[in-house]
Amino acid sequence: METKFDFSGKNLFTPIAFREDFNQFARLSETQAWSLFFTASREDSVLGFSAVTGKFWTGFVIATVVEAIIGTVIFQSF
């Protein structure tokens, strides 16, 4: 079996967000941003390339925050 992965590189254990070749000021998709968040900047494609995945996590976080605010307002008034 032959692999083309370079195990001797200086960037092997460096988070991907701090590598010289990452991003070059390109826009990140929501899915890439969530992948970086969940993997502590180790991988930007762990959740795949579907835009729906990023929108799901963004909607989930927004819904959780809104639910917490509404729940606090309702239950703190009693």
C-alpha positions as CSV (number, residue, x, y, z in Angstrom):
1,M,0.0,0.0,0.0
2,E,1.3,3.4,-0.9
3,T,0.4,6.6,0.8
4,K,1.2,10.1,-0.4
5,F,0.6,11.8,3.0
6,D,3.7,13.6,4.3
7,F,4.2,12.7,8.0
8,S,7.3,14.8,8.4
9,G,5.8,18.2,7.7
10,K,6.1,21.0,10.2
11,N,2.3,21.6,10.0
12,L,1.4,18.1,11.0
13,F,0.1,19.0,14.5
14,T,-0.6,22.7,13.8
15,P,-4.3,23.7,13.8
16,I,-5.4,24.3,10.2
17,A,-6.4,27.9,10.9
18,F,-2.8,28.8,11.7
19,R,-1.2,27.2,8.6
20,E,0.2,29.5,5.9
21,D,-1.8,27.9,3.1
22,F,-5.2,28.1,4.8
23,N,-7.9,30.4,3.6
24,Q,-5.9,33.2,2.0
25,F,-8.7,35.6,2.9
26,A,-11.3,33.5,1.1
27,R,-14.8,33.3,2.6
28,L,-15.6,30.3,4.8
29,S,-18.9,28.5,4.4
30,E,-21.0,27.9,7.4
31,T,-20.2,24.2,7.2
32,Q,-16.4,24.9,7.2
33,A,-16.8,27.2,10.2
34,W,-18.7,24.6,12.2
35,S,-16.2,22.0,11.3
36,L,-13.4,24.2,12.6
37,F,-15.4,24.9,15.7
38,F,-16.1,21.2,16.5
39,T,-12.6,20.0,15.8
40,A,-10.8,22.9,17.5
41,S,-9.4,24.1,14.2
42,R,-7.9,20.7,13.3
43,E,-10.0,20.0,10.1
44,D,-12.3,22.2,8.0
45,S,-14.1,19.4,6.1
46,V,-15.1,17.0,8.8
47,L,-18.8,17.8,8.3
48,G,-18.6,17.5,4.6
49,F,-19.3,20.1,1.9
50,S,-23.1,20.3,2.1
51,A,-24.4,23.8,2.8
52,V,-27.4,22.3,4.6
53,T,-25.3,21.0,7.4
54,G,-23.9,24.4,8.2
55,K,-27.4,26.0,8.1
56,F,-28.7,23.3,10.4
57,W,-26.1,24.0,13.1
58,T,-26.6,27.8,12.8
59,G,-30.3,27.4,13.1
60,F,-29.9,25.0,16.0
61,V,-27.8,27.6,17.9
62,I,-30.2,30.4,17.2
63,A,-33.2,28.4,18.2
64,T,-31.5,27.4,21.5
65,V,-30.6,31.0,22.3
66,V,-34.2,32.2,21.5
67,E,-35.7,29.4,23.5
68,A,-33.5,30.2,26.5
69,I,-34.4,33.9,26.4
70,I,-38.2,33.2,26.1
71,G,-38.0,30.5,28.8
72,T,-36.2,33.0,31.1
73,V,-38.8,35.7,30.5
74,I,-41.8,33.4,31.0
75,F,-40.6,31.5,34.0
76,Q,-38.9,34.4,35.8
77,S,-42.2,36.4,35.8
78,F,-43.9,33.9,38.1
